[in-house]
Amino acid sequence: MSKELMNVKRDNLKSKIKDLFIVFMIIILGVTIIFFSFKISYEKRISKNVNYDQSNLENNSIIKEDIQVSKQNQISNNAKEENAYEKNITEEKSDDEKIEKEETKVEDDFNQLLPEWTDTAIEDIKNIYGSDEKQVYLTFDDGPSKEITPQILKILEEEQVPATFFVLGKCVDNNPDLVKQEYEAGHFIANHGYTHTYSQIYSSIDNVVNEYNQTNESIKKAIGNENYDCHLFRFPGGSSGGPYDSLKAQAKQYLADNQVASTNWNCLTSDAAGNYTVQEQYAGAIETQGNKTSLIILMHDASDKRATPETVRLLIKHYKEEGYVFKNFYDIFKKTNTEIVENVEYVKDIN
Ligand SMILES: [Zn+2]
């Protein structure tokens, strides 16, 4: 073998060894990478379990690990759910507290709407007629009714004007929601007896008082306020005159002695006595007003008083233009009325 050939063979051998070495190194590298990947993955699994159950780490078959991982996840999910649940409860609790607070606030607001008897109430009511003030008490008797009361409430809301509703107990029982609406809107709920049947209510003083009380109970139930008492009665047909004049006078005194004032009106649309169109009713009010500037206007929100709502709209427009102030009987039975109306949105702008 020539020296040259031997050199070639040695070179080939060297090159093969080099190739083999490279392949070997690649294999080593590969194995190392695989080993470390498994190691990292394994350590990850171990570390996942380390807080869960140390003793189980010793038996670290993959199945067990998987079970543990799954258990761990389950527990952590449960924990999450429990946390979420607790969070919900806390949130619900704080919501409840919020609602409770709001309810208390609403209650406070409405408790402010409780009429309060004052020793001057009867005099104050009498003085309305003679006052120089340009003021209007819009009053509605014989309701509420599904047909008319909602229309009137809507107009009062649109016009931002307070009113007084002399409700009939039997109508309150039929339409408690409407009474609640009237009350919550800041209108004054007053008492007009239960039956409106003269022969019945005026058969004795006791019956007048009973109808007052019965209606008062109906109002309480309707508005959801056990403490409500309006202290204000309007005798059906008025507090004097007619065949029951004497009994009415005695009943009026009896009620006054028991902190119940009464009021009639000094202006009326005659919507209960044959004025069936808006123009007739409006003209009736202007006519009966005469020279008076301080008015308690009698109207009705019974189911057949179809022209009354639009008459109310016209009257409000007229008295606004004339610079009148609209009031209700909270002005008598709650001297802090200006504070109350702050809680009642649409009355707010009046004062
Ligand atoms: Zn009436």
Residues whose N, C-alpha, C, O or C-beta is under 5 A from the ligand:
A	BS01	ZN	D141 D142 P236 G237
